[in-house]
Amino acid sequence: MVSSRSTSRFGISHSSGDLHTLEIIEDKSGTRRRHGLPARYQKGRFLGKGGFAKCYEVQDMDSKEIFAAKIVSKASVTKPRAHAKLRSEISIHRSLDHDKVVKFYDYFEDSEHVYIMLEVCPNQTLNEFMRRRPAKRLSEPEAMFFIYDLIVALKYLHARRVIHRDLKLGNLFLDEDMRIKVGDFGLAAQLEHDGEKKRTICGTPNYIAPEILEGKHGHSYEVDIWSLGVILYTMIIGRPPFETSDVKTTYKRIRINQYTFPDTVRISQQAKDLISCILRTDPRSRPSLDEILASSWFQTSKLPPAMPVTVSSASVSPR
Ligand code: ADP
């Protein structure tokens, strides 16, 4: 939940309630705000670019606090679907408050942009982290360290009836302690009740669950479990299980559940068993989050308490 402290910290009025329109908002004096970030924020380094947004580090010059400002050009969200997606992202993300979820502080807009103020995650995402590794993969204890946090985040989200629907390495942000925080709720869905099924086709090709592609019976929380399995495989093996050079073939492989464990990478039998158990076509036969935690992979090895500091300093080069 967005605290009243965080809202008043910005001192900027923002759309209330249902977010039905994202239109120019007026400040407290009733005049329309001039273009750009309010003067008290100093724009810092560029953090990254996504499909819609550009993200910068910004500092509140009064409190000295640092935030990540996700800036979306309104010109890029003129289509009703894109507009609805942005509204939904704000509405779902602002309702969340958990240590393993990127914190949402506030949002506001001017005539040209929507600004989403987020907790800054200074060590990029697990995608960049893995790419910097010489073998482009993680050891099993490292994978377990990150997957454990992801499970904690998913337990929170699913208990709040939120399905993320776009879990992938690039949406697992790294904080200053190299712990993950789940971010980017652009494709998330808020269910009204647990039995509800969603039907929109969404996700990222390599990580998308077969029932989303099938589209017949709708989908629910199990799509996040599937993506967790794809993430675990990718961490240990170094590339996603269904990856091919074209999306159509990737989708076909997902539908027929065609993937293998290459002989060239060492992987424990427990990890193989867990991945095979998660990547089941029938969503009802996938394990729950608690069953994953109780799996022999988690139970036979000791969970590493924290990523050694040397991992972050050696692997994340300053920009
Ligand atoms: P989009 O919704 O357009 O896909 P993203 O949410 O993926 O945008 O953000 C784009 C990029 O900005 C990310 O890939 C990442 O590099 C950076 N970014 C986003 N949020 C944060 C954050 N909270 N802290 C640090 N960097 C971030």
Residues whose N, C-alpha, C, O or C-beta is under 5 A from the ligand:
A	BS01	ADP	L47 G48 K49 G50 G51 F52 A53 C55 A68 V102 L118 E119 V120 C121 G170 D184 G186
